[in-house]
């Protein structure tokens, strides 16, 4: 993968402006400046001369720009080879996935992806949305799949699946006897919730704010780091919970858990692919991203 700093450098060099480059790259100007500073520190050479009218390349910067152009040309050649017939794609994909996707959506996708790309190995790291975003920014994974919102300017977000978050209770819970309870009736009950940093929790809290409810009034009985733990605790009668519909289909079908239908708190959300800003992904990352979006 081409270092993103090279992409930033070329944009600044060709536009001759940090401001114009930041707009073109969808980055803040301080972020662009930081990328250039780190690159100059690594090379131990100034690449630009700053002035009130913009920036101009130094002699070293002119030489380095030619190098970057040649590197990107080589990348295009590699891309052509990597887009050869499917059977030739080999290597490892370092993938991060938030909890709900990893448990209830990703396994079937991986099976079908491996059937198509038999020589590709997928290394999966699992964690909540905040963790996956951090791993991607630290370049410890190449691609992330999350169910929570991500508004980092350094990351491209591509929705690929619409999910629904449903409220659940044990069959014995009195709330299940009420048809279409109000949000107030729901929020008077103790809630078994996901931990802070969870995409599911963030989406629910956003929906509550949109309905005018103060989160301080939410009666969180217990925070848990997994959907399975929430389902078990709710089934035991400890309170109500909220989970992805994908995760609870079997329990709803068997009657072990009951969905609480609250029309004003019907919560939709998108699963999204996250990739770093910069040149379009190539090779395995490109293939997996396209496969998931077409699944």
ChimeraX attribute file (.defattr): number of C-alpha atoms within 10 A of each C-alpha:
attribute: neighborCount
match mode: 1-to-1
recipient: residues
	/A:1	11
	/A:2	13
	/A:3	9
	/A:4	13
	/A:5	17
	/A:6	21
	/A:7	19
	/A:8	23
	/A:9	25
	/A:10	18
	/A:11	19
	/A:12	26
	/A:13	20
	/A:14	14
	/A:15	16
	/A:16	18
	/A:17	17
	/A:18	24
	/A:19	17
	/A:20	16
	/A:21	22
	/A:22	19
	/A:23	12
	/A:24	13
	/A:25	18
	/A:26	16
	/A:27	18
	/A:28	16
	/A:29	16
	/A:30	12
	/A:31	15
	/A:32	22
	/A:33	17
	/A:34	13
	/A:35	18
	/A:36	21
	/A:37	16
	/A:38	12
	/A:39	18
	/A:40	16
	/A:41	11
	/A:42	9
	/A:43	12
	/A:44	10
	/A:45	13
	/A:46	16
	/A:47	24
	/A:48	21
	/A:49	11
	/A:50	14
	/A:51	9
	/A:52	5
	/A:53	8
	/A:54	15
	/A:55	18
	/A:56	19
	/A:57	19
	/A:58	15
	/A:59	13
	/A:60	13
	/A:61	20
	/A:62	14
	/A:63	12
	/A:64	18
	/A:65	19
	/A:66	12
	/A:67	13
	/A:68	16
	/A:69	14
	/A:70	12
	/A:71	14
	/A:72	16
	/A:73	12
	/A:74	11
	/A:75	15
	/A:76	13
	/A:77	11
	/A:78	13
	/A:79	14
	/A:80	11
	/A:81	13
	/A:82	18
	/A:83	15
	/A:84	11
	/A:85	8
	/A:86	13
	/A:87	11
	/A:88	14
	/A:89	19
	/A:90	15
	/A:91	12
	/A:92	13
	/A:93	18
	/A:94	18
	/A:95	21
	/A:96	29
	/A:97	26
	/A:98	26
	/A:99	25
	/A:100	26
	/A:101	19
	/A:102	18
	/A:103	17
	/A:104	14
	/A:105	15
	/A:106	17
	/A:107	12
	/A:108	11
	/A:109	14
	/A:110	17
	/A:111	12
	/A:112	13
	/A:113	18
	/A:114	13
	/A:115	11
	/A:116	14
	/A:117	20
	/A:118	15
	/A:119	15
	/A:120	18
	/A:121	15
	/A:122	17
	/A:123	11
	/A:124	15
	/A:125	18
	/A:126	18
	/A:127	21
	/A:128	24
	/A:129	26
	/A:130	17
	/A:131	17
	/A:132	25
	/A:133	26
	/A:134	12
	/A:135	19
	/A:136	21
	/A:137	16
	/A:138	10
	/A:139	12
	/A:140	14
	/A:141	21
	/A:142	20
	/A:143	24
	/A:144	25
	/A:145	29
	/A:146	29
	/A:147	27
	/A:148	21
	/A:149	17
	/A:150	16
	/A:151	8
	/A:152	13
	/A:153	14
	/A:154	17
	/A:155	19
	/A:156	16
	/A:157	21
	/A:158	15
	/A:159	15
	/A:160	17
	/A:161	16
	/A:162	11
	/A:163	15
	/A:164	14
	/A:165	20
	/A:166	23
	/A:167	21
	/A:168	29
	/A:169	26
	/A:170	25
	/A:171	18
	/A:172	13
	/A:173	18
	/A:174	9
	/A:175	19
	/A:176	18
	/A:177	11
	/A:178	12
	/A:179	10
	/A:180	14
	/A:181	17
	/A:182	14
	/A:183	15
	/A:184	10
	/A:185	12
	/A:186	20
	/A:187	17
	/A:188	11
	/A:189	18
	/A:190	16
	/A:191	24
	/A:192	23
	/A:193	26
	/A:194	24
	/A:195	16
	/A:196	15
	/A:197	15
	/A:198	23
	/A:199	24
	/A:200	27
	/A:201	18
	/A:202	18
	/A:203	18
	/A:204	22
	/A:205	16
	/A:206	14
	/A:207	17
	/A:208	19
	/A:209	11
	/A:210	11
	/A:211	12
	/A:212	9
	/A:213	16
	/A:214	11
	/A:215	13
	/A:216	7
	/A:217	9
	/A:218	17
	/A:219	16
	/A:220	18
	/A:221	14
	/A:222	16
	/A:223	14
	/A:224	14
	/A:225	16
	/A:226	18
	/A:227	21
	/A:228	15
	/A:229	15
	/A:230	25
	/A:231	23
	/A:232	14
	/A:233	19
	/A:234	24
	/A:235	22
	/A:236	15
	/A:237	13
	/A:238	19
	/A:239	22
	/A:240	28
	/A:241	28
	/A:242	25
	/A:243	23
	/A:244	21
	/A:245	17
	/A:246	16
	/A:247	19
	/A:248	21
	/A:249	11
	/A:250	12
	/A:251	15
	/A:252	14
	/A:253	10
	/A:254	9
	/A:255	11
	/A:256	17
	/A:257	24
	/A:258	24
	/A:259	20
	/A:260	22
	/A:261	18
	/A:262	18
	/A:263	11
	/A:264	13
	/A:265	19
	/A:266	13
	/A:267	19
	/A:268	14
	/A:269	19
	/A:270	17
	/A:271	22
	/A:272	23
	/A:273	22
	/A:274	23
	/A:275	24
	/A:276	21
	/A:277	18
	/A:278	18
	/A:279	12
	/A:280	10
	/A:281	18
	/A:282	18
	/A:283	19
	/A:284	22
	/A:285	19
	/A:286	15
	/A:287	17
	/A:288	20
	/A:289	21
	/A:290	12
	/A:291	15
	/A:292	17
	/A:293	13
	/A:294	9
	/A:295	11
